[in-house]
Amino acid sequence: MSVAGHQLHTLQSTPHQAAQEVEATGNTGSSAPQDAFDWWMNSTILRNNLLNTTYTEFAIGYIYREDSNYRGYFVAVFALPD
């Protein structure tokens, strides 16, 4: 999905094992983390993953690549390990 400077990729494994949300944005300033969180919370599917109590582990990361299309990338990974 792509909307006004944002690119979003979603990977959903089996319903109770893992999910991954990637938000790419040209905003690399101090407001970028809040923008990524707001983007996730304003999407029904992504919000459901964030609030899903089935997942017992999660990680949130950020990478900056000056030579890429969007430069700033946030990822949230949710998991229920075996």
N, C-alpha and C positions, 0 to 999 in steps of 0.2 A: 504494500500500500504506500502511496506517495502523496503527501499533502504539503504544499507551501513550505519547502525547505526541510521537510522531514521525510525520511524513508524508514519504513517499518518492515521487519521480517519476523515471522512467528514460526516456531518449530514446536509442534505438540507431539509428544511420544504417546504411549498408551496413557489413558486418562489419569492414572494415578502413579505414574513413574517420573515423568519429567516434562518441563516446558521451558522454552527460552524465548525471550523478547529482546529484539535489538532495535534501538531507536537511533537513527543517524541524523545529525543536525549540523548545520553550518554555524550554529551558536556555540562558540567555544569560550564564552565569557563566564563570569561567576554565576549567572542565572541559569546556565545550561543544566545543572543537575535538577533544579526545580522544574524546568521546562520538560525534561525527560519524564520525571515523575508525574507531572500534570498530564502529559501525553498518554502515559499508561493508564492513569486513573480515569481519563475521559473516554476510554475505549471499553465497551462492555466486556469483550473477550479478555483483554489484558487485565482489566480490573478484577475479573473473576479469578485469574491466575494469581494476582497479587494477594487476594484475600482468601484463597483456597486453603483451608485448614488441613487438607490432606497432605500437603507438602511439609516435610519436617526440616528441610535444609534449603537455603537459598544463598545466592551470591550476586552481587552487583559490581560491575566493573566499567571502566572507561578507558578508551584509547584515543589518542590524537595522532592523525597521520596527515601531515601537511599536503602530501602529494595525492590524496584521495579526493573523491567528489564532494564529500560532506565534511571532511576533516575530523569532526568529533563523533564518536560512537559510544553509546551506552548499551550495556547488556545486562539483563536480569535472568538468572537461571534458577529454576525451582525444581526440587527433586525429592523423591521418596526412595532412598536407597534400599536395596534388597537386604 
